[in-house]
Amino acid sequence: MEQPYDYMQKGQGPKTREHKLMLRSRKTLDISGVKQVESFDSEEFLLETEMGFLSIRGHNLQMKNLDVEEGNVSIQGQVDDLVYLDQQNSEKSKGLFGKLFK
């Protein structure tokens, strides 16, 4: 049986995948560098990528391809919004909403 390659053995960290987005006519979205699909429905996908969490919103969204080993996802439907969610932005928005609703 073949042994898995240990990256730490050579002093290297784990291999990171390249993260790319390709959107064609707002109907087909191909994404690489996906670590995990957190949740999805016909209006929103939440993906963990090499570059952080990515929220994809639209209408009639469907997952057409999922390759977990390679980290590739294909989504079809009307894509309206692509947003990366990170700690800095979420903390700022909490502060803004906190001020508005005091």
QUITA-V436984 format. One record per backbone hydrogen bond with DSSP energy under -1.0 kcal/mol. NH is the residue of the N-H (numbers start at 1). CO is the residue of the C=O. If there is no record, write none. Layout:
NH_CO / NH_CO
//
This chain:
11_8 / 12_7 / 22_30 / 24_28 / 27_24 / 28_24 / 29_75 / 30_22 / 31_73 / 32_20 / 34_71 / 35_48 / 36_48 / 38_46 / 39_46 / 41_44 / 45_56 / 46_39 / 47_54 / 48_36 / 49_52 / 50_33 / 52_49 / 54_47 / 55_83 / 56_45 / 57_81 / 58_43 / 59_78 / 61_42 / 62_76 / 64_74 / 65_74 / 67_72 / 71_67 / 72_67 / 73_31 / 74_65 / 75_29 / 76_62 / 77_27 / 78_59 / 79_26 / 80_57 / 81_57 / 83_55 / 85_53 / 90_86 / 91_87 / 92_88 / 93_89 / 94_90 / 95_91 / 96_92 / 97_93 / 98_94 / 99_95 / 100_96 / 101_97
//
